[in-house]
Amino acid sequence: MTGTKISIFKGNKIRKVIHNNKWWFVVEDVVSALIDSSNVKDYINKMRRRDPELSKGYGQIVHTLKVLTEGGKQRMNCANTEGVFRIIQSIPSSKAEPFKRWLAKVGYERVQEIENPELATKRTRLLYKLKGYSENWIEKRMRGIAIREELTDEWQKRGVKQQKEYEILTAEISKAAFGITPSEYKKLKGLKRENLRDHMNDFELIFTMLGERVTTEISQQEKPNSFPKNKTVAKRGGRVAGKARTETEKEIGRSVVSKNNYLKKPESQKQLKAENGKKNTVFK
């Protein structure tokens, strides 16, 4: 199974992973894209009670797979294309037919990616470009994704397994690097389900990468064999980025930590340029 990818259906993020050479989609993401309710888990439970046949075969079409999240890899219910089609049958939604066509397109793209793996990276880049991100930002984001995956793979080798442990380690790096945890960071930027890193500016991405890359390097050298030791390494890696951030803030005269979202509105690029010319005292 390879790393998690994100597809977009009419503005909704659908996480997917490769398992047995097929795309498997996070069930909660699929259902969320087709309904108007904010309580997706409750809707799925009601849907299964409403459709006894689906409930009976749910365990056959849905499997628990590892999905990369903000807090690290966690196990989530996923279904392949056939399973998603069966779930869609139980959802009375006008979005169902367009979603089926979208699934067929995604499936075809997977066949192309098997023949030419570079297409997957190109599509991710294109997705960011279509959303308005600059080439320089995209380059940093793609590098950041690779660094993050390398770190989570290293943590797995060191015995980190549970979702909560990934979240704690990630929070330790963030606190040491920026003075706030990822959840506090998202609150600062006014984010909910959105990916925090997709709303970071250049400096925020750079110091996130630095903290995670240094953590990986220390871990590879020292090979921590317990969660407390991994936690200490995460703090050390984050502190390196934190010191670099502090020195940067002294030089540029403003805080690196920003409450602005990178692409919240079309005019956000202008806002970011304006922000660069002003002093920002948030979490200084």
Helices and strands as residue ranges (DSSP letters): E 5-9, E 12-19, E 22-26, H 27-34, H 40-50, H 52-61, E 62-69, E 72-80, H 81-89, H 96-115, H 118-130, H 135-157, H 163-178, H 182-189, G 196-199, H 202-222, H 227-252, H 268-276
